[in-house]
Amino acid sequence: MTKIAIFGSAFNPPTLGHKSVIQSLDHFDKVLLVPSISHAWGKSMLDYSVRCQLVDMFIDDIGQSNVERSNVEEQLYQPGESVTTFAVLEALENEHPGSELTFVLGPDNFFSFSKFYKAQEIVERWSILACPEKVKVRSTTIRYSLSQGLNVDHLTTLSVAKHLVAHKLY
């Protein structure tokens, strides 16, 4: 049975904190990074396609062979509506029949999980893994640092840092 970890995040932008969570998932056959297409609680984010591009660079930089980006939220998205974790897991279950799915919660979502749509049913149907960051770097720190003209090479991967600065994304 294929074991798949699903790690959803805004990735606004991806950080070394995200990387530290992903590295702790190396025992899974596959780790799917799922960028949020629209934030459930209305958080402002860079355009989805830009964040997907950043995630692809990030994946290339970290070089962990079991990691890939999923576009499941793009497939599920209906304008004006948020894509729920429940819908994502259900779609991925259909996409990967017979696989064991584990939803990975980072520190941002761990304490607010009870607010998730169908949280109880998620717990009953799929495995949940709370995975704290080993490196405490927040996307907010990167956005703030960039807005102040500060170097962010130590906060994210090199390709992502260069792209953020070159394209003045924040």
PyRosetta script that sets phi, psi and omega in degrees:
from pyrosetta import init, pose_from_sequence

init()
pose = pose_from_sequence("MTKIAIFGSAFNPPTLGHKSVIQSLDHFDKVLLVPSISHAWGKSMLDYSVRCQLVDMFIDDIGQSNVERSNVEEQLYQPGESVTTFAVLEALENEHPGSELTFVLGPDNFFSFSKFYKAQEIVERWSILACPEKVKVRSTTIRYSLSQGLNVDHLTTLSVAKHLVAHKLY")
pose.set_psi(1, 130.5)
pose.set_omega(1, 178.8)
pose.set_phi(2, -76.8)
pose.set_psi(2, 130.2)
pose.set_omega(2, 178.5)
pose.set_phi(3, -101.4)
pose.set_psi(3, 120.4)
pose.set_omega(3, -175.7)
pose.set_phi(4, -120.6)
pose.set_psi(4, 127.1)
pose.set_omega(4, 173.6)
pose.set_phi(5, -97.0)
pose.set_psi(5, 135.0)
pose.set_omega(5, 178.2)
pose.set_phi(6, -113.9)
pose.set_psi(6, 115.4)
pose.set_omega(6, -178.1)
pose.set_phi(7, -117.5)
pose.set_psi(7, 101.3)
pose.set_omega(7, 178.8)
pose.set_phi(8, -95.7)
pose.set_psi(8, 143.8)
pose.set_omega(8, 179.4)
pose.set_phi(9, -163.1)
pose.set_psi(9, 163.6)
pose.set_omega(9, 172.0)
pose.set_phi(10, -68.6)
pose.set_psi(10, -31.5)
pose.set_omega(10, -175.1)
pose.set_phi(11, 48.2)
pose.set_psi(11, 54.5)
pose.set_omega(11, -171.2)
pose.set_phi(12, -119.4)
pose.set_psi(12, 63.7)
pose.set_omega(12, -2.8)
pose.set_phi(13, -95.0)
pose.set_psi(13, 175.9)
pose.set_omega(13, 174.7)
pose.set_phi(14, -66.1)
pose.set_psi(14, 145.2)
pose.set_omega(14, -174.0)
pose.set_phi(15, -127.4)
pose.set_psi(15, 172.8)
pose.set_omega(15, 172.7)
pose.set_phi(16, -68.3)
pose.set_psi(16, -21.1)
pose.set_omega(16, 171.9)
pose.set_phi(17, -63.9)
pose.set_psi(17, -46.4)
pose.set_omega(17, 175.2)
pose.set_phi(18, -58.9)
pose.set_psi(18, -44.2)
pose.set_omega(18, -178.5)
pose.set_phi(19, -59.2)
pose.set_psi(19, -41.0)
pose.set_omega(19, -178.7)
pose.set_phi(20, -65.6)
pose.set_psi(20, -33.4)
pose.set_omega(20, 175.2)
pose.set_phi(21, -68.6)
pose.set_psi(21, -47.2)
pose.set_omega(21, -178.1)
pose.set_phi(22, -60.3)
pose.set_psi(22, -41.3)
pose.set_omega(22, -179.7)
pose.set_phi(23, -63.1)
pose.set_psi(23, -28.5)
pose.set_omega(23, 178.8)
pose.set_phi(24, -78.2)
pose.set_psi(24, -2.8)
pose.set_omega(24, -179.0)
pose.set_phi(25, -104.7)
pose.set_psi(25, 18.0)
pose.set_omega(25, -174.8)
pose.set_phi(26, -68.3)
pose.set_psi(26, -11.1)
pose.set_omega(26, 177.5)
pose.set_phi(27, -83.0)
pose.set_psi(27, -5.6)
pose.set_omega(27, 175.7)
pose.set_phi(28, -84.9)
pose.set_psi(28, 149.5)
pose.set_omega(28, 176.3)
pose.set_phi(29, -65.9)
pose.set_psi(29, -35.9)
pose.set_omega(29, -178.0)
pose.set_phi(30, -145.2)
pose.set_psi(30, 140.6)
pose.set_omega(30, 174.3)
pose.set_phi(31, -121.2)
pose.set_psi(31, 116.1)
pose.set_omega(31, 179.3)
pose.set_phi(32, -98.4)
pose.set_psi(32, 120.3)
pose.set_omega(32, 173.7)
pose.set_phi(33, -90.8)
pose.set_psi(33, 126.5)
pose.set_omega(33, -174.7)
pose.set_phi(34, -120.5)
pose.set_psi(34, 95.5)
pose.set_omega(34, 176.5)
pose.set_phi(35, -67.5)
pose.set_psi(35, 137.3)
pose.set_omega(35, 177.7)
pose.set_phi(36, -68.7)
pose.set_psi(36, 130.6)
pose.set_omega(36, 177.4)
pose.set_phi(37, -83.0)
pose.set_psi(37, -34.5)
pose.set_omega(37, 174.6)
pose.set_phi(38, -146.0)
pose.set_psi(38, 132.1)
pose.set_omega(38, -173.9)
pose.set_phi(39, -75.5)
pose.set_psi(39, 133.6)
pose.set_omega(39, -176.5)
pose.set_phi(40, -59.4)
pose.set_psi(40, -29.5)
pose.set_omega(40, -178.4)
pose.set_phi(41, -110.1)
pose.set_psi(41, 23.9)
pose.set_omega(41, 171.0)
pose.set_phi(42, 74.1)
pose.set_psi(42, 17.5)
pose.set_omega(42, -179.7)
pose.set_phi(43, -64.0)
pose.set_psi(43, 136.2)
pose.set_omega(43, 178.2)
pose.set_phi(44, -75.2)
pose.set_psi(44, 131.9)
pose.set_omega(44, -177.5)
pose.set_phi(45, -138.7)
pose.set_psi(45, 159.7)
pose.set_omega(45, 170.2)
pose.set_phi(46, -58.7)
pose.set_psi(46, 159.2)
pose.set_omega(46, 177.7)
pose.set_phi(47, -52.5)
pose.set_psi(47, 141.6)
pose.set_omega(47, -177.6)
pose.set_phi(48, -53.2)
pose.set_psi(48, -46.2)
pose.set_omega(48, -176.9)
pose.set_phi(49, -63.4)
pose.set_psi(49, -34.8)
pose.set_omega(49, 177.9)
pose.set_phi(50, -68.5)
pose.set_psi(50, -43.4)
pose.set_omega(50, 178.9)
pose.set_phi(51, -65.5)
pose.set_psi(51, -36.3)
pose.set_omega(51, 176.1)
pose.set_phi(52, -63.4)
pose.set_psi(52, -41.0)
pose.set_omega(52, 176.8)
pose.set_phi(53, -61.6)
pose.set_psi(53, -42.9)
pose.set_omega(53, 177.6)
pose.set_phi(54, -63.5)
pose.set_psi(54, -41.5)
pose.set_omega(54, 178.9)
pose.set_phi(55, -64.0)
pose.set_psi(55, -40.1)
pose.set_omega(55, 178.4)
pose.set_phi(56, -62.7)
pose.set_psi(56, -42.4)
pose.set_omega(56, 176.5)
pose.set_phi(57, -62.3)
pose.set_psi(57, -44.4)
pose.set_omega(57, -180.0)
pose.set_phi(58, -58.1)
pose.set_psi(58, -46.9)
pose.set_omega(58, 179.1)
pose.set_phi(59, -61.3)
pose.set_psi(59, -44.8)
pose.set_omega(59, 177.4)
pose.set_phi(60, -59.4)
pose.set_psi(60, -43.0)
pose.set_omega(60, -178.9)
pose.set_phi(61, -64.7)
pose.set_psi(61, -41.7)
pose.set_omega(61, -175.6)
pose.set_phi(62, -77.0)
pose.set_psi(62, -23.1)
pose.set_omega(62, 171.8)
pose.set_phi(63, 60.1)
pose.set_psi(63, 33.4)
pose.set_omega(63, 177.7)
pose.set_phi(64, -97.2)
pose.set_psi(64, 113.3)
pose.set_omega(64, -168.2)
pose.set_phi(65, -62.7)
pose.set_psi(65, -19.3)
pose.set_omega(65, -178.1)
pose.set_phi(66, -91.8)
pose.set_psi(66, 6.8)
pose.set_omega(66, -175.4)
pose.set_phi(67, -104.6)
pose.set_psi(67, 133.5)
pose.set_omega(67, 174.4)
pose.set_phi(68, -148.0)
pose.set_psi(68, 160.0)
pose.set_omega(68, 178.1)
pose.set_phi(69, -91.8)
pose.set_psi(69, 137.9)
pose.set_omega(69, 175.3)
pose.set_phi(70, -104.9)
pose.set_psi(70, 139.5)
pose.set_omega(70, 176.1)
pose.set_phi(71, -104.4)
pose.set_psi(71, 26.5)
pose.set_omega(71, -177.5)
pose.set_phi(72, -58.6)
pose.set_psi(72, -36.6)
pose.set_omega(72, -179.3)
pose.set_phi(73, -67.1)
pose.set_psi(73, -35.0)
pose.set_omega(73, 177.1)
pose.set_phi(74, -63.1)
pose.set_psi(74, -39.6)
pose.set_omega(74, 179.2)
pose.set_phi(75, -67.5)
pose.set_psi(75, -33.7)
pose.set_omega(75, -176.1)
pose.set_phi(76, -88.0)
pose.set_psi(76, -16.8)
pose.set_omega(76, -169.1)
pose.set_phi(77, -64.0)
pose.set_psi(77, 132.4)
pose.set_omega(77, 170.9)
pose.set_phi(78, -121.5)
pose.set_psi(78, 124.0)
pose.set_omega(78, -177.3)
pose.set_phi(79, -50.2)
pose.set_psi(79, 135.3)
pose.set_omega(79, 178.7)
pose.set_phi(80, 86.8)
pose.set_psi(80, -5.0)
pose.set_omega(80, -179.7)
pose.set_phi(81, -122.2)
pose.set_psi(81, 148.4)
pose.set_omega(81, 175.3)
pose.set_phi(82, -87.0)
pose.set_psi(82, 154.2)
pose.set_omega(82, 176.5)
pose.set_phi(83, -94.5)
pose.set_psi(83, 122.9)
pose.set_omega(83, -176.2)
pose.set_phi(84, -86.1)
pose.set_psi(84, 155.3)
pose.set_omega(84, 174.8)
pose.set_phi(85, -59.4)
pose.set_psi(85, -39.7)
pose.set_omega(85, 178.3)
pose.set_phi(86, -57.2)
pose.set_psi(86, -48.0)
pose.set_omega(86, -179.8)
pose.set_phi(87, -62.9)
pose.set_psi(87, -40.3)
pose.set_omega(87, 178.6)
pose.set_phi(88, -61.4)
pose.set_psi(88, -48.9)
pose.set_omega(88, -178.4)
pose.set_phi(89, -64.4)
pose.set_psi(89, -39.9)
pose.set_omega(89, 178.5)
pose.set_phi(90, -63.9)
pose.set_psi(90, -43.5)
pose.set_omega(90, 179.0)
pose.set_phi(91, -65.1)
pose.set_psi(91, -41.4)
pose.set_omega(91, 179.7)
pose.set_phi(92, -69.2)
pose.set_psi(92, -32.9)
pose.set_omega(92, 175.6)
pose.set_phi(93, -62.6)
pose.set_psi(93, -40.5)
pose.set_omega(93, 177.6)
pose.set_phi(94, -69.8)
pose.set_psi(94, -34.4)
pose.set_omega(94, -179.0)
pose.set_phi(95, -74.1)
pose.set_psi(95, -28.5)
pose.set_omega(95, -177.3)
pose.set_phi(96, -127.2)
pose.set_psi(96, 65.7)
pose.set_omega(96, -176.6)
pose.set_phi(97, -60.2)
pose.set_psi(97, 139.5)
pose.set_omega(97, 178.1)
pose.set_phi(98, 82.0)
pose.set_psi(98, -3.2)
pose.set_omega(98, 178.1)
pose.set_phi(99, -86.5)
pose.set_psi(99, 154.3)
pose.set_omega(99, 175.0)
pose.set_phi(100, -95.0)
pose.set_psi(100, 114.8)
pose.set_omega(100, -178.0)
pose.set_phi(101, -97.2)
pose.set_psi(101, 135.8)
pose.set_omega(101, 175.8)
pose.set_phi(102, -125.6)
pose.set_psi(102, 121.8)
pose.set_omega(102, 177.3)
pose.set_phi(103, -85.7)
pose.set_psi(103, 122.7)
pose.set_omega(103, -177.9)
pose.set_phi(104, -97.0)
pose.set_psi(104, 123.7)
pose.set_omega(104, 177.8)
pose.set_phi(105, -103.0)
pose.set_psi(105, 124.6)
pose.set_omega(105, 172.3)
pose.set_phi(106, -84.7)
pose.set_psi(106, 178.4)
pose.set_omega(106, -176.7)
pose.set_phi(107, -62.2)
pose.set_psi(107, -29.2)
pose.set_omega(107, -179.8)
pose.set_phi(108, -62.5)
pose.set_psi(108, -38.7)
pose.set_omega(108, -173.1)
pose.set_phi(109, -98.9)
pose.set_psi(109, -14.4)
pose.set_omega(109, -174.8)
pose.set_phi(110, -57.6)
pose.set_psi(110, -48.9)
pose.set_omega(110, -175.3)
pose.set_phi(111, -79.5)
pose.set_psi(111, -14.0)
pose.set_omega(111, 179.1)
pose.set_phi(112, -107.3)
pose.set_psi(112, 10.3)
pose.set_omega(112, -176.0)
pose.set_phi(113, -56.8)
pose.set_psi(113, -35.7)
pose.set_omega(113, -178.6)
pose.set_phi(114, -61.4)
pose.set_psi(114, -19.4)
pose.set_omega(114, 178.6)
pose.set_phi(115, -83.7)
pose.set_psi(115, -10.6)
pose.set_omega(115, -178.8)
pose.set_phi(116, -63.2)
pose.set_psi(116, 146.1)
pose.set_omega(116, 175.7)
pose.set_phi(117, -61.2)
pose.set_psi(117, 126.2)
pose.set_omega(117, 179.5)
pose.set_phi(118, 57.5)
pose.set_psi(118, 39.8)
pose.set_omega(118, -178.5)
pose.set_phi(119, -54.2)
pose.set_psi(119, -44.8)
pose.set_omega(119, -178.4)
pose.set_phi(120, -63.4)
pose.set_psi(120, -41.8)
pose.set_omega(120, 179.4)
pose.set_phi(121, -67.8)
pose.set_psi(121, -35.0)
pose.set_omega(121, 175.7)
pose.set_phi(122, -58.5)
pose.set_psi(122, -48.5)
pose.set_omega(122, -179.3)
pose.set_phi(123, -61.4)
pose.set_psi(123, -36.3)
pose.set_omega(123, -178.4)
pose.set_phi(124, -75.3)
pose.set_psi(124, -30.7)
pose.set_omega(124, -173.7)
pose.set_phi(125, -96.6)
pose.set_psi(125, -30.1)
pose.set_omega(125, -174.7)
pose.set_phi(126, -132.4)
pose.set_psi(126, 161.1)
pose.set_omega(126, 175.0)
pose.set_phi(127, -77.2)
pose.set_psi(127, 148.1)
pose.set_omega(127, 177.9)
pose.set_phi(128, -123.3)
pose.set_psi(128, 136.0)
pose.set_omega(128, 178.0)
pose.set_phi(129, -129.4)
pose.set_psi(129, 114.4)
pose.set_omega(129, 174.4)
pose.set_phi(130, -84.1)
pose.set_psi(130, 121.7)
pose.set_omega(130, -171.7)
pose.set_phi(131, -129.0)
pose.set_psi(131, 98.9)
pose.set_omega(131, -179.4)
pose.set_phi(132, -70.5)
pose.set_psi(132, 153.5)
pose.set_omega(132, 175.7)
pose.set_phi(133, -70.9)
pose.set_psi(133, 140.5)
pose.set_omega(133, 172.1)
pose.set_phi(134, -89.1)
pose.set_psi(134, -22.8)
pose.set_omega(134, 176.3)
pose.set_phi(135, -114.8)
pose.set_psi(135, 119.3)
pose.set_omega(135, -174.5)
pose.set_phi(136, -87.6)
pose.set_psi(136, 82.6)
pose.set_omega(136, 176.5)
pose.set_phi(137, -127.5)
pose.set_psi(137, 124.2)
pose.set_omega(137, -179.5)
pose.set_phi(138, -101.5)
pose.set_psi(138, 148.2)
pose.set_omega(138, 174.2)
pose.set_phi(139, -59.1)
pose.set_psi(139, -35.4)
pose.set_omega(139, 178.6)
pose.set_phi(140, -57.2)
pose.set_psi(140, -39.9)
pose.set_omega(140, 179.6)
pose.set_phi(141, -63.7)
pose.set_psi(141, -42.2)
pose.set_omega(141, 178.9)
pose.set_phi(142, -64.5)
pose.set_psi(142, -46.8)
pose.set_omega(142, -179.4)
pose.set_phi(143, -60.4)
pose.set_psi(143, -44.1)
pose.set_omega(143, 179.5)
pose.set_phi(144, -64.3)
pose.set_psi(144, -46.7)
pose.set_omega(144, -179.2)
pose.set_phi(145, -58.7)
pose.set_psi(145, -43.9)
pose.set_omega(145, 179.0)
pose.set_phi(146, -64.1)
pose.set_psi(146, -39.7)
pose.set_omega(146, 179.7)
pose.set_phi(147, -64.5)
pose.set_psi(147, -23.3)
pose.set_omega(147, 179.2)
pose.set_phi(148, -97.4)
pose.set_psi(148, 3.3)
pose.set_omega(148, 179.9)
pose.set_phi(149, 74.6)
pose.set_psi(149, 20.1)
pose.set_omega(149, -178.4)
pose.set_phi(150, -89.2)
pose.set_psi(150, 156.1)
pose.set_omega(150, 178.7)
pose.set_phi(151, -70.3)
pose.set_psi(151, 137.8)
pose.set_omega(151, 179.4)
pose.set_phi(152, -120.0)
pose.set_psi(152, 12.7)
pose.set_omega(152, -178.1)
pose.set_phi(153, -57.7)
pose.set_psi(153, -28.6)
pose.set_omega(153, -177.7)
pose.set_phi(154, -89.7)
pose.set_psi(154, 3.4)
pose.set_omega(154, -175.5)
pose.set_phi(155, -112.4)
pose.set_psi(155, -17.9)
pose.set_omega(155, -179.5)
pose.set_phi(156, -147.8)
pose.set_psi(156, -177.3)
pose.set_omega(156, 179.7)
pose.set_phi(157, -76.2)
pose.set_psi(157, 161.0)
pose.set_omega(157, -172.3)
pose.set_phi(158, -60.8)
pose.set_psi(158, -47.3)
pose.set_omega(158, -179.7)
pose.set_phi(159, -61.3)
pose.set_psi(159, -41.4)
pose.set_omega(159, 179.3)
pose.set_phi(160, -64.9)
pose.set_psi(160, -46.3)
pose.set_omega(160, 179.7)
pose.set_phi(161, -58.7)
pose.set_psi(161, -46.5)
pose.set_omega(161, -179.6)
pose.set_phi(162, -62.9)
pose.set_psi(162, -42.1)
pose.set_omega(162, -179.1)
pose.set_phi(163, -65.4)
pose.set_psi(163, -43.3)
pose.set_omega(163, 179.3)
pose.set_phi(164, -58.8)
pose.set_psi(164, -44.0)
pose.set_omega(164, -177.8)
pose.set_phi(165, -72.6)
pose.set_psi(165, -47.0)
pose.set_omega(165, -176.8)
pose.set_phi(166, -60.7)
pose.set_psi(166, -34.5)
pose.set_omega(166, -175.9)
pose.set_phi(167, -103.9)
pose.set_psi(167, 7.1)
pose.set_omega(167, 177.5)
pose.set_phi(168, 44.5)
pose.set_psi(168, 56.4)
pose.set_omega(168, -172.7)
pose.set_phi(169, -79.0)
pose.set_psi(169, -20.0)
pose.set_omega(169, 178.7)
pose.set_phi(170, -130.9)
pose.dump_pdb("model.pdb")
